[in-house]
Amino acid sequence: MAAICLPFDNRDIEIDKKENIKTLAVLFGSKRVNLIAFIFSLLYLTFLIITEVDSIIFTINLIVFLACTLFILKNNNPRNEYYYTAGIDGILLLKGILCYTLI
């Protein structure tokens, strides 16, 4: 969850700077926040590999991991609000739809 929430810090970085709000993006910068999000994503994959024994659930979570990682890696420049809303909500919906259809 942290991996897909951190890009929102990047979205709001200019507003947070103006209002003197100390977010991770303000403190560390956009690129480092993306790196932190990517590390969280890799930790999720590691935990998934270690703990998951059911192949269908593993596959669902692997697809979610790949979508999350793609979203993080594409989060370089300031984007439209819809990018973040569709990206985050899309990843959450993707997991729900995959679970509903495959399990």
NORBELFEN-V710668 format. One record per helix or strand. SS is the DSSP state (a for helix, b for strand). FROM is the first residue (numbers start at 0). TO is the last residue. If there is no record, write none. Layout:
BEGIN
ss,from,to
SS,FROM,TO
SS,FROM,TO
END
This chain:
BEGIN
ss,from,to
a,1,10
a,12,17
a,23,27
a,29,50
a,54,72
a,80,101
END
